Amino acid sequence: MRSYARPQTLDEAIGLITQAPRRILAGGTDLYPAAGVQLDGDVLDLTGIPALSGMTPGNGLRIGACTTWTAIAEADLPPALRCLQQAARQVGGRQVQNAGTIGGNLCNASPAADGVPPLLALDAEVELAGPSGRRQMPLAQFLTGPRQTRRAAGEVLTAVILPQTALQGQSAFVKLGARAYLVISIAMVAARVQVTAGKITTAAVAVGACSGVAQRLPVVEAALIGATASDGPGRIHAADLAAALSPIDDVRATAAYRLSAATELVRRAVSEALA
């Protein structure tokens, strides 16, 4: 590391990153392990900027990019956000949850990032700020591939924004790994549903760790509309998941196993959300 800066305002941070390229630090739970013994280049630590932390209700919910997983897990949030809180409790161990941030998780852009499926199921958008001002885009557009995003040079991810419509209903997050905790997922699923007069009227389902980026499953969602709590899981079929996902073979699981596991996890997440 040649130099380390920890600005106190967003304008100061943007000014520093505009002057020269810097490695952005927003918790470091991914950055430090990836760097090994020493970080290369100049580092810009965003965690000293108060405006980037915390959750602000309004027309939906705004979550600052440097809000930690512990803060999210312990917040008083509606049942629709239970999937996000469940994921927050499974991001590494307690020390990682205390330091790791929602913005860092998204910008790291791992295909197995625990925060992505819940946020996709919650129709999340991201807010970016740079020398040209601020802009927003759906999270599904922000993530373009493994370790790849649409964050431009000179930009900082400032917030995750959940619309008011996503705060309705109930949700659940389930994850499969080689062990219960401190593990990279083989597959993970977030599901959010709304039920009216005993039938599902809204469904959002997202799967992670089974493709280059986590994916919403519109065919599965459409099949769930109109189902009752008892027959909803029976409408979930592996063929519908296979059409949307492209699981890989790696040291954790084969592609066939991932697809089978993801199908079962979707059923479990929907059942838990409906319960």
N, C-alpha and C positions, 0 to 999 in steps of 0.2 A: 504494500500500500504506500503510495507516494504522499498522499495528503488525505485528511479526513475533515469533512465539514458537517456541522449539525445546525442548520439554520433554524430560526424561530418563526419565520413567516413563509408563506407560499411564494410571495414575490421574490424573496431572497433566494429561495430554492431554485426557482425558474431562472433567475439571473445567473446563478452559478452553473447550472447545467447548460445554459445557452452559451456561456463563455468557452466551455471546454467539455468534452465527453466525460461523464462520471458514472461509476457503478452505483446504482440506486439501492440503498439499504432501507428496508421497512420492517425490521425485525431480525432478519439475518438467519432464520432457521433453515432456509434453503441455500442462501448465498454462501454462508461460511462453510458448510459441508462440501459444497461443489467446488469451492476455491482451494480446499486442501490446507496447506500450511500457511499460506499468505495470499491475501487479496492482491490482484494486480491493479495498477492504475489508481486513479483518484476516486474516493468514495463520498457519496452524498447521503447522509442519514436523515430521513424524513420524520423520525419519531419525536423530534423536539418541536414539531409544529402543532400547537393545540387545535387548530382548525381542522386537522385531518383525523382527529379521533372523536369517537362518540357517535351516538345515534340520535337523530332528530326527527320526531314525527311531524307530519304536515299533510300534504296531499300524497300519502304513502309513507315511506320511511327512507331517510337518508342515513347511510352508514359510512362514516369517514374511513378512508382507505387504511389508516393506521390503527383502526380499532382492533384490539386483540381478540383472539378466539375465546379467551376466558371472559372478557367483557360481554361478548355475544352470548355465550353459554349461560351466563348468570343474569342476563337482562330479563325484565318482565315484558315478554312479547306475546302476541296473539297465537292461538293454536296453529294458524296457517304457517307460522315460521318455526314450528317445532322441528321440521326437517333440517333447517339451518343450525339450530341449537344442538341437535343430535350429532350432526357432522362436526360442530365445533368441539364437542367433547371427545372426538375420536381423532383429532389432528395431533398425532404424536402423543407424547406424555404431557404431564401438567406443566413442566418447564417450557416446553415448546408452545403450549397454548397460552402461557403468560407472555411470551415474547412474539410469537408469530402473529401476523396481521392478515386481514381479509384481502387487502390490496396486494400484499406480497404474494399470497397464494395465487391470485389471478395473474399477476405479471410473470410469475415463474412459469405458468402455463404448462404444468405437467399434465399428461393425459389422465393421471390418477389423482389429481388435486381434489381433496375431499370437499372443498367449498363449492366447486363448480356445479355438480348436479342439483343441489338444493337451490342455488341461485338461478339456474335455468328454469327450474320448476316454478320459481317465483317471478318469472319474467323480468329479471334484473337488467338494468342498464348501468353502464359505467360512465363516469364523468372524468374527462381529461382536461388538464390545464397546461398551457404553454405560452410562448411569447405572442402568439396570435389570438389568445383568449381561451375560452372554454368551449368544449363540445361534448355531446353525449351520443352514445350508440348502444344498441342491444349487446349484452354480453355474448350472445351467440355470434355476433359479427366481429367482436373484439378478438376472440380467440380464433386463430387461423390455422394452427397446427401444433405439433409438439414443440414446446418452448418458443412459440411464435405468437405475436399479438400485433394489433394495429396501432400500438403506441408509437408515435412518431418521435424522432430525435428532438430533444428539448422539451418533451412533454412529461408530465407527472400524472399518474392516476390519483385522483383526489377523493372519489366517493363511489359507492355502489348505491343505486337508487332503486327502490322497490315501489311499484305503483300501488295505489289504493286497492285496486281489484285483486292484487296478489295477497292482500292481507286477510282475505276471506276464506273460510273453509278450514280443513284440517290437513295435516301433512305428516310424513314419516320419511326417515332415511335409514337404509340398511346397507351394510357393507360386508364383503367377504374377503378375508385374507388368510394367510397361513396360520395365524393365531389371532387372538381377540384384540390385542392392542399393539401399538408401536409397529405397524406393518403397512407396507404398500398394498393397496387393494388389488385383488384379482378382478373384482367387479363391484360396483356400488350403484345404488338406485335411490332417487328421491321421487316421491309422489305427493301431489297435492290434489285434493278433491273437495267439491262442494256438493252437498246433498239437499234436495228440496222435495218434499212430499215423498220421501223414501227412495228417491232415484237420484243417480249422479247427474248433475247438471253442468259441472265443470271438472275437467281432468287435465292434469299436467304431469308428465312422467319424463324423467331424464336419467340416462345411464352413463356412468363414467368408467374409465379404465378398459373400455372395450372398443375404442377407436382412437384416432389421432387427437380428437377433442371430444369431450362429453357431448351427447346428443339428446335432444328431445325426440320423443317417439309419437308423432302425430297420428299414425295409423292406430296405435294402441290407445291413444287418448280418445280418438273417435269411437272406437269399439266400446269404450267404457261409458260413453254418454247414454243415459237412459237405463243403465243397469241398476239393479238393487245391490245393497251391501252383500247379499249372499251370492249373487251370480256374477258380480263384477270380476273377481279373480279368474273365473272360468272363461272369460272372454280374452284372456291374454295368451297369445300363442307364439312359440319360438319363431315361426316363419315371419311374423310381423316384426320381431326384433332383428332378425337376420337381414331384412330388407333395408334397415336403417344403420346397422352397425357393421364394422369390419374388424372384428377381434383378431389379435395376433397370437402366434405361438411364441412364448418366451420361457424364462426359467421358472416363472410363477405358475403358468397354466397353459394348456393348449387352447387354440381358438375354439374348438368344439366344446371344451369344458366351460370356457368363458360364456359362450352363448347359452349353454344349458343353465349355468349358474345365474346369469343375468335374467333369464326368463323366470326362474324361481324367485329371485330377489324382487322382481317387479310385482309378482303376485303377493309376496309378503309385505312389501311396502304399501301397496294399495289396500290390502286387508288391514294393516295397522292404521293407516290413515282413516279408513272407514270406521274403525273401532273407536 
